[in-house]
Structure formats: structure tokens, C-alpha cells
Amino acid sequence: MNKNKKLIYIALLVAQGIIIGLLENMIPFPFAFAPGAKLGLANLITIIAIFTMPVKDSFLLVILRLFLTTLLGGTVSTLLYSAAGAILSYLGMLSLKQFGSKRISTIGISAAGGFLHNVGQLVMASWIARSWNVMLYLPVLSWIGILAGIAIGIAANYVMEHVKTIQEFKLEYE
């Protein structure tokens, strides 16, 4: 594969992830019982990266997206929470992908990623607060994360089936 083509693809996905993340930060979440909860729409880009890039490139994408989104609209604390959630989610989704598409679907991988993202953020919050009581929030966030993960998995399936460029990269990396 042409190195320039690969770099452009990574840059485009990073840019899309940043834009989605910044737009999502502007959307108020309508459920008062889950303050601070988000849908995790930028995870769509992570799912696409996991299925269309080698591990090294997809991890680079996740790290670039985290840092650039924080620089454009976050704080050090948002970086800590986002990084904990994103990295745990990424590693979990990558591990589940190893089982193969016959055992676990993109939707299942995405749902697990939504759950793990919340676990990572709550572990970070527990560490910062020096109290495991924060983990009591996990059941509420789990439902939101799993449902959002299912929706994002459905969207990722659609995008990977209908966007020609993504199909080409998926075939080149396989």
C-alpha cells in the first residue's frame, strides 16, 4: 500500500473523529439520571479503524484523536477520563475482534466497547476520588454505553458496507 495513501486515510479518520467528538460535546444529554453521559459517537471512527487498519495504525488514530480533541475543546481531566475509557475500550474491542466475525459481530464488539469505555472512565474517577463508591454509577452507565454501542455498531456496519474507500482499505489490510 502507498504510504501517502495510508497517512491520508489515517488523517481523514482522525479529523472525522475529532469533528464528531466536538459536535457531540455541544449536544446536551437529555437524561438527568446520568449526568455527564455521552453517546460516544466518535467511537464509530474507532470501530472503522479496528476493522480497516493494522493495530499499530488504529492505535495511533485513537491516541491522535484523544489528544487533538482535548487540545481543541477539553481539559487535563477530560483527557484523563477520555484516555482511560478509550484505551480500555480499544483494547477490549481489539481482543474481541480476534474471535472472528462468526463468533462476534461488529455490533457486539461495539456494544462491549461502549461498556468498557464507561468502566475505564469510572475506574479513573475512582482513582482520582480515592473511593470505589463512584463505581455505583456503573449500572446506569452500562445500559447507556451498551445501547449506544449497539447503535454505533449498526452505523459502522452500514458505513463499512456502503463507503467504497473504506471497503478498499479493509481489503488491503486483510
Accessible surface in RSA format (square Angstrom, percent):
REM  Atomic radii and reference values for relative SASA: ProtOr
REM  Chains: A
REM  Algorithm: Lee & Richards
REM  Probe-radius: 1.40
REM  Slices: 20
REM RES _ NUM      All-atoms   Total-Side   Main-Chain    Non-polar    All polar
REM                ABS   REL    ABS   REL    ABS   REL    ABS   REL    ABS   REL
RES MET A   1   102.98  53.3  17.70  11.7  85.28 203.0  30.82  26.2  72.16  95.6
RES ASN A   2    94.22  65.0  76.25  73.7  17.97  43.3  30.14  72.5  64.08  61.9
RES LYS A   3   145.72  71.1 139.05  85.3   6.67  15.9  84.65  76.2  61.07  65.0
RES ASN A   4    99.71  68.8  98.45  95.1   1.25   3.0  17.31  41.7  82.40  79.6
RES LYS A   5    81.09  39.6  76.62  47.0   4.48  10.7  51.52  46.4  29.57  31.5
RES LYS A   6    57.18  27.9  57.18  35.1   0.00   0.0  14.16  12.7  43.02  45.8
RES LEU A   7    87.40  48.7  84.02  60.1   3.38   8.5  84.30  59.2   3.10   8.3
RES ILE A   8   105.07  59.8 102.91  76.7   2.16   5.2 105.03  75.6   0.04   0.1
RES TYR A   9     8.66   4.0   7.30   4.2   1.35   3.5   8.66   6.5   0.00   0.0
RES ILE A  10     7.04   4.0   7.04   5.2   0.00   0.0   7.04   5.1   0.00   0.0
RES ALA A  11    59.50  54.7  49.29  76.1  10.22  23.2  55.80  78.6   3.70   9.8
RES LEU A  12   100.15  55.8  99.72  71.3   0.43   1.1 100.05  70.3   0.09   0.2
RES LEU A  13     5.58   3.1   5.58   4.0   0.00   0.0   5.58   3.9   0.00   0.0
RES VAL A  14     7.87   5.2   7.87   7.1   0.00   0.0   7.87   6.8   0.00   0.0
RES ALA A  15    44.08  40.5  40.42  62.4   3.66   8.3  43.89  61.8   0.19   0.5
RES GLN A  16    83.95  46.9  82.13  60.0   1.82   4.3  27.61  58.8  56.34  42.7
RES GLY A  17     0.40   0.5   0.00   N/A   0.40   0.5   0.00   0.0   0.40   0.9
RES ILE A  18    15.26   8.7  15.26  11.4   0.00   0.0  15.26  11.0   0.00   0.0
RES ILE A  19   100.31  57.1  99.19  73.9   1.12   2.7 100.24  72.2   0.07   0.2
RES ILE A  20    43.55  24.8  42.07  31.3   1.48   3.6  42.99  31.0   0.56   1.5
RES GLY A  21     7.57   9.3   0.00   N/A   7.57   9.3   7.45  20.5   0.11   0.3
RES LEU A  22    41.56  23.1  40.29  28.8   1.27   3.2  40.30  28.3   1.26   3.4
RES LEU A  23    97.27  54.2  95.89  68.6   1.38   3.5  95.89  67.3   1.38   3.7
RES GLU A  24     9.68   5.6   7.94   6.0   1.75   4.2   5.22  10.1   4.46   3.6
RES ASN A  25    73.26  50.5  41.75  40.3  31.51  75.9  25.53  61.5  47.73  46.1
RES MET A  26   140.65  72.8 111.49  73.8  29.16  69.4  89.27  75.9  51.38  68.1
RES ILE A  27   101.99  58.0  87.22  65.0  14.77  35.6  88.88  64.0  13.11  35.6
RES PRO A  28   114.75  83.6  96.91  88.3  17.84  64.8 108.29  89.4   6.46  40.1
RES PHE A  29    50.70  25.4  22.71  14.1  27.99  72.8  23.82  14.4  26.88  76.9
RES PRO A  30   106.73  77.8  68.32  62.3  38.41 139.6  81.01  66.9  25.72 159.8
RES PHE A  31    95.99  48.0  91.47  56.7   4.52  11.7  93.42  56.6   2.57   7.4
RES ALA A  32   100.38  92.3  69.96 108.0  30.42  69.2  81.64 115.0  18.74  49.7
RES PHE A  33   125.58  62.8 103.21  63.9  22.37  58.2 114.82  69.6  10.76  30.8
RES ALA A  34     0.35   0.3   0.00   0.0   0.35   0.8   0.00   0.0   0.35   0.9
RES PRO A  35    97.13  70.8  78.98  72.0  18.14  66.0  87.31  72.1   9.82  61.0
RES GLY A  36    76.55  94.4   0.00   N/A  76.55  94.4  43.35 119.0  33.20  74.4
RES ALA A  37     9.12   8.4   0.92   1.4   8.20  18.7   6.84   9.6   2.29   6.1
RES LYS A  38   105.72  51.6  84.46  51.8  21.26  50.6  56.77  51.1  48.95  52.1
RES LEU A  39    78.48  43.7  73.99  52.9   4.49  11.3  74.05  52.0   4.43  11.9
RES GLY A  40    28.75  35.5   0.00   N/A  28.75  35.5  28.74  78.9   0.01   0.0
RES LEU A  41    64.68  36.0  63.54  45.5   1.14   2.9  63.66  44.7   1.02   2.8
RES ALA A  42     6.91   6.4   6.91  10.7   0.00   0.0   6.91   9.7   0.00   0.0
RES ASN A  43    24.16  16.7  22.16  21.4   2.00   4.8  12.44  29.9  11.72  11.3
RES LEU A  44    32.46  18.1  32.46  23.2   0.00   0.0  32.46  22.8   0.00   0.0
RES ILE A  45     4.71   2.7   4.71   3.5   0.00   0.0   4.71   3.4   0.00   0.0
RES THR A  46     3.68   2.6   3.68   3.7   0.00   0.0   3.62   4.9   0.05   0.1
RES ILE A  47     0.00   0.0   0.00   0.0   0.00   0.0   0.00   0.0   0.00   0.0
RES ILE A  48     3.72   2.1   3.72   2.8   0.00   0.0   3.72   2.7   0.00   0.0
RES ALA A  49     0.13   0.1   0.13   0.2   0.00   0.0   0.13   0.2   0.00   0.0
RES ILE A  50     2.69   1.5   0.04   0.0   2.65   6.4   0.30   0.2   2.39   6.5
RES PHE A  51    29.84  14.9  20.93  13.0   8.91  23.2  21.76  13.2   8.08  23.1
RES THR A  52     0.24   0.2   0.00   0.0   0.24   0.6   0.24   0.3   0.00   0.0
RES MET A  53    12.38   6.4   0.00   0.0  12.38  29.5   0.09   0.1  12.28  16.3
RES PRO A  54    56.85  41.4  45.41  41.4  11.43  41.6  56.85  46.9   0.00   0.0
RES VAL A  55    79.40  52.2  76.11  68.9   3.29   7.9  76.43  66.4   2.96   8.0
RES LYS A  56   169.25  82.6 157.00  96.3  12.25  29.2 108.58  97.7  60.67  64.6
RES ASP A  57     7.25   5.1   7.22   7.2   0.02   0.1   0.24   0.6   7.01   7.0
RES SER A  58     0.51   0.4   0.51   0.7   0.00   0.0   0.08   0.2   0.43   0.6
RES PHE A  59    78.31  39.2  78.31  48.5   0.00   0.0  78.31  47.5   0.00   0.0
RES LEU A  60    77.64  43.2  75.06  53.7   2.58   6.5  77.50  54.4   0.15   0.4
RES LEU A  61     0.00   0.0   0.00   0.0   0.00   0.0   0.00   0.0   0.00   0.0
RES VAL A  62     0.69   0.5   0.69   0.6   0.00   0.0   0.69   0.6   0.00   0.0
RES ILE A  63    41.39  23.6  41.39  30.8   0.00   0.0  41.39  29.8   0.00   0.0
RES LEU A  64    65.83  36.7  65.62  46.9   0.21   0.5  65.83  46.2   0.00   0.0
RES ARG A  65    30.13  12.7  30.10  15.3   0.04   0.1   0.09   0.1  30.04  18.2
RES LEU A  66    10.64   5.9   8.24   5.9   2.40   6.0  10.08   7.1   0.56   1.5
RES PHE A  67   101.87  51.0 101.51  62.9   0.36   0.9 101.51  61.5   0.36   1.0
RES LEU A  68    66.29  36.9  66.29  47.4   0.00   0.0  66.29  46.6   0.00   0.0
RES THR A  69    25.66  18.3  25.19  25.5   0.47   1.1  24.83  33.4   0.83   1.3
RES THR A  70    22.70  16.1  18.55  18.8   4.15   9.9  15.77  21.2   6.93  10.5
RES LEU A  71   143.37  79.8 110.31  78.9  33.06  83.1 114.01  80.1  29.36  79.0
RES LEU A  72   115.70  64.4  84.12  60.2  31.58  79.4  87.12  61.2  28.58  76.9
RES GLY A  73    48.76  60.1   0.00   N/A  48.76  60.1  25.34  69.5  23.42  52.4
RES GLY A  74    33.21  40.9   0.00   N/A  33.21  40.9   7.93  21.8  25.28  56.6
RES THR A  75    80.54  57.3  72.35  73.3   8.19  19.5  78.47 105.4   2.06   3.1
RES VAL A  76   114.14  75.1 110.84 100.3   3.30   8.0 111.36  96.8   2.79   7.6
RES SER A  77    54.98  46.5  51.88  69.2   3.10   7.1  31.77  67.6  23.21  32.5
RES THR A  78    61.49  43.7  59.79  60.6   1.70   4.0  60.59  81.4   0.91   1.4
RES LEU A  79    36.49  20.3  36.49  26.1   0.00   0.0  36.49  25.6   0.00   0.0
RES LEU A  80    67.45  37.6  66.96  47.9   0.48   1.2  67.30  47.3   0.15   0.4
RES TYR A  81    67.16  31.4  67.16  38.2   0.00   0.0  44.90  33.7  22.26  27.4
RES SER A  82    34.30  29.0  34.29  45.8   0.01   0.0  10.97  23.4  23.33  32.7
RES ALA A  83    23.43  21.5  23.38  36.1   0.05   0.1  23.43  33.0   0.00   0.0
RES ALA A  84    23.54  21.6   8.99  13.9  14.55  33.1  20.48  28.8   3.05   8.1
RES GLY A  85     0.00   0.0   0.00   N/A   0.00   0.0   0.00   0.0   0.00   0.0
RES ALA A  86     8.93   8.2   4.38   6.8   4.56  10.4   7.29  10.3   1.64   4.4
RES ILE A  87    57.91  33.0  57.91  43.1   0.00   0.0  57.91  41.7   0.00   0.0
RES LEU A  88    65.88  36.7  63.93  45.7   1.95   4.9  65.09  45.7   0.79   2.1
RES SER A  89     3.43   2.9   3.43   4.6   0.00   0.0   2.39   5.1   1.04   1.5
RES TYR A  90     2.01   0.9   1.84   1.0   0.17   0.4   1.84   1.4   0.16   0.2
RES LEU A  91    89.65  49.9  88.27  63.2   1.38   3.5  88.69  62.3   0.96   2.6
RES GLY A  92    14.66  18.1   0.00   N/A  14.66  18.1  13.66  37.5   1.00   2.3
RES MET A  93     0.43   0.2   0.43   0.3   0.00   0.0   0.43   0.4   0.00   0.0
RES LEU A  94    23.20  12.9  23.08  16.5   0.13   0.3  23.19  16.3   0.01   0.0
RES SER A  95    68.17  57.6  59.01  78.8   9.16  21.1  34.33  73.1  33.84  47.4
RES LEU A  96    42.39  23.6  42.39  30.3   0.00   0.0  42.39  29.8   0.00   0.0
RES LYS A  97    67.53  32.9  60.50  37.1   7.03  16.7  15.52  14.0  52.01  55.4
RES GLN A  98   131.84  73.7  98.96  72.3  32.88  78.3  48.54 103.3  83.30  63.2
RES PHE A  99   115.76  57.9 100.97  62.5  14.79  38.5 104.18  63.2  11.58  33.2
RES GLY A 100    30.74  37.9   0.00   N/A  30.74  37.9  30.74  84.4   0.00   0.0
RES SER A 101   102.28  86.4  73.46  98.0  28.82  66.4  45.12  96.1  57.16  80.1
RES LYS A 102   204.82  99.9 165.07 101.3  39.75  94.7 120.08 108.1  84.74  90.3
RES ARG A 103   191.58  80.4 153.37  78.2  38.21  91.0  47.32  64.7 144.26  87.4
RES ILE A 104    40.65  23.1  33.77  25.2   6.89  16.6  38.76  27.9   1.89   5.1
RES SER A 105    56.38  47.6  48.40  64.6   7.98  18.4  40.33  85.9  16.05  22.5
RES THR A 106    17.80  12.7  13.17  13.4   4.62  11.0   0.14   0.2  17.66  26.7
RES ILE A 107    52.81  30.0  52.81  39.3   0.00   0.0  52.81  38.0   0.00   0.0
RES GLY A 108    26.49  32.7   0.00   N/A  26.49  32.7  22.29  61.2   4.19   9.4
RES ILE A 109     2.76   1.6   2.76   2.1   0.00   0.0   2.76   2.0   0.00   0.0
RES SER A 110     0.00   0.0   0.00   0.0   0.00   0.0   0.00   0.0   0.00   0.0
RES ALA A 111    13.32  12.2  13.05  20.1   0.27   0.6  13.32  18.8   0.00   0.0
RES ALA A 112    25.41  23.4  17.85  27.5   7.56  17.2  24.56  34.6   0.85   2.2
RES GLY A 113     0.24   0.3   0.00   N/A   0.24   0.3   0.00   0.0   0.24   0.5
RES GLY A 114    12.50  15.4   0.00   N/A  12.50  15.4  11.39  31.3   1.11   2.5
RES PHE A 115    67.71  33.9  67.71  41.9   0.00   0.0  67.71  41.1   0.00   0.0
RES LEU A 116    39.63  22.1  39.63  28.3   0.00   0.0  39.63  27.8   0.00   0.0
RES HIS A 117    54.50  29.8  54.50  37.9   0.00   0.0  36.31  37.4  18.19  21.2
RES ASN A 118    15.82  10.9  15.82  15.3   0.00   0.0   0.00   0.0  15.82  15.3
RES VAL A 119    26.27  17.3  26.27  23.8   0.00   0.0  26.27  22.8   0.00   0.0
RES GLY A 120     4.50   5.6   0.00   N/A   4.50   5.6   4.00  11.0   0.50   1.1
RES GLN A 121    46.87  26.2  46.27  33.8   0.60   1.4   8.71  18.5  38.16  28.9
RES LEU A 122     9.12   5.1   9.12   6.5   0.00   0.0   9.12   6.4   0.00   0.0
RES VAL A 123    63.02  41.5  62.85  56.9   0.17   0.4  62.85  54.6   0.17   0.5
RES MET A 124    37.39  19.4  35.21  23.3   2.18   5.2  37.24  31.7   0.15   0.2
RES ALA A 125    18.26  16.8  16.93  26.1   1.33   3.0  17.09  24.1   1.17   3.1
RES SER A 126     3.53   3.0   0.82   1.1   2.70   6.2   1.08   2.3   2.45   3.4
RES TRP A 127   169.65  68.1 160.94  77.9   8.71  20.4 140.29  74.8  29.36  47.6
RES ILE A 128    72.76  41.4  54.19  40.4  18.57  44.8  57.61  41.5  15.15  41.1
RES ALA A 129    58.35  53.7  29.31  45.2  29.05  66.1  39.42  55.5  18.93  50.1
RES ARG A 130   205.74  86.4 169.08  86.2  36.66  87.3  74.62 102.0 131.12  79.5
RES SER A 131    38.24  32.3  29.45  39.3   8.79  20.3  31.05  66.1   7.19  10.1
RES TRP A 132   173.00  69.4 162.81  78.8  10.19  23.9 133.08  71.0  39.92  64.8
RES ASN A 133   107.91  74.4 100.93  97.5   6.98  16.8  20.81  50.1  87.10  84.2
RES VAL A 134    42.26  27.8  33.65  30.5   8.60  20.7  41.97  36.5   0.29   0.8
RES MET A 135    45.01  23.3  39.23  26.0   5.78  13.8  39.60  33.7   5.41   7.2
RES LEU A 136   142.70  79.5 124.82  89.3  17.89  45.0 127.57  89.6  15.13  40.7
RES TYR A 137    61.50  28.7  56.75  32.3   4.75  12.4  60.34  45.3   1.16   1.4
RES LEU A 138    35.79  19.9  35.79  25.6   0.00   0.0  35.79  25.1   0.00   0.0
RES PRO A 139    82.96  60.5  76.18  69.4   6.78  24.6  82.94  68.5   0.02   0.1
RES VAL A 140    53.89  35.5  47.99  43.4   5.91  14.2  52.99  46.0   0.90   2.4
RES LEU A 141    13.84   7.7  13.84   9.9   0.00   0.0  13.84   9.7   0.00   0.0
RES SER A 142    13.79  11.7  13.79  18.4   0.00   0.0  11.90  25.3   1.89   2.7
RES TRP A 143   171.29  68.7 171.22  82.9   0.07   0.2 143.06  76.3  28.23  45.8
RES ILE A 144    22.29  12.7  19.36  14.4   2.93   7.1  21.53  15.5   0.76   2.1
RES GLY A 145     7.16   8.8   0.00   N/A   7.16   8.8   7.12  19.5   0.04   0.1
RES ILE A 146    58.30  33.2  58.30  43.4   0.00   0.0  58.30  42.0   0.00   0.0
RES LEU A 147   109.01  60.7 102.99  73.7   6.02  15.1 103.33  72.6   5.67  15.3
RES ALA A 148    11.54  10.6   4.36   6.7   7.18  16.3  10.68  15.0   0.86   2.3
RES GLY A 149     1.29   1.6   0.00   N/A   1.29   1.6   0.97   2.7   0.32   0.7
RES ILE A 150    64.17  36.5  64.17  47.8   0.00   0.0  64.17  46.2   0.00   0.0
RES ALA A 151    59.75  54.9  50.86  78.5   8.89  20.2  54.66  77.0   5.10  13.5
RES ILE A 152    10.16   5.8   9.30   6.9   0.86   2.1  10.16   7.3   0.00   0.0
RES GLY A 153     0.00   0.0   0.00   N/A   0.00   0.0   0.00   0.0   0.00   0.0
RES ILE A 154    96.35  54.8  94.99  70.8   1.36   3.3  95.40  68.7   0.94   2.6
RES ALA A 155    39.73  36.5  33.43  51.6   6.30  14.3  39.53  55.7   0.20   0.5
RES ALA A 156     0.00   0.0   0.00   0.0   0.00   0.0   0.00   0.0   0.00   0.0
RES ASN A 157    43.18  29.8  42.36  40.9   0.82   2.0  11.58  27.9  31.60  30.5
RES TYR A 158   136.06  63.5 132.45  75.4   3.62   9.4  95.11  71.5  40.95  50.5
RES VAL A 159    33.86  22.3  33.51  30.3   0.35   0.8  33.86  29.4   0.00   0.0
RES MET A 160    10.20   5.3   5.56   3.7   4.64  11.1   5.66   4.8   4.54   6.0
RES GLU A 161   112.70  64.7  97.13  73.5  15.57  37.1  37.19  71.9  75.51  61.7
RES HIS A 162   111.09  60.7  79.95  55.6  31.14  79.7  55.55  57.3  55.54  64.6
RES VAL A 163    62.39  41.1  59.47  53.8   2.92   7.0  62.39  54.2   0.00   0.0
RES LYS A 164   149.33  72.9 144.09  88.4   5.24  12.5  88.05  79.3  61.28  65.3
RES THR A 165    69.55  49.5  68.94  69.9   0.61   1.5  34.24  46.0  35.30  53.4
RES ILE A 166    14.10   8.0  14.10  10.5   0.00   0.0  14.10  10.2   0.00   0.0
RES GLN A 167    65.50  36.6  64.05  46.8   1.46   3.5  20.83  44.3  44.68  33.9
RES GLU A 168    63.86  36.7  61.62  46.6   2.24   5.3  29.37  56.8  34.49  28.2
RES PHE A 169     4.08   2.0   4.08   2.5   0.00   0.0   4.08   2.5   0.00   0.0
RES LYS A 170    61.99  30.2  61.99  38.0   0.00   0.0  24.97  22.5  37.02  39.4
RES LEU A 171   129.66  72.2 113.83  81.4  15.83  39.8 114.23  80.2  15.43  41.5
RES GLU A 172    81.14  46.6  47.53  36.0  33.61  80.0  36.59  70.8  44.55  36.4
RES TYR A 173    55.60  26.0  24.67  14.0  30.93  80.5  27.31  20.5  28.28  34.9
RES GLU A 174   146.76  84.3  81.45  61.6  65.31 155.5  70.64 136.6  76.12  62.1
END  Absolute sums over single chains surface
CHAIN  1 A     9812.1       8314.0       1498.1       7183.7       2628.4
END  Absolute sums over all chains
TOTAL          9812.1       8314.0       1498.1       7183.7       2628.4
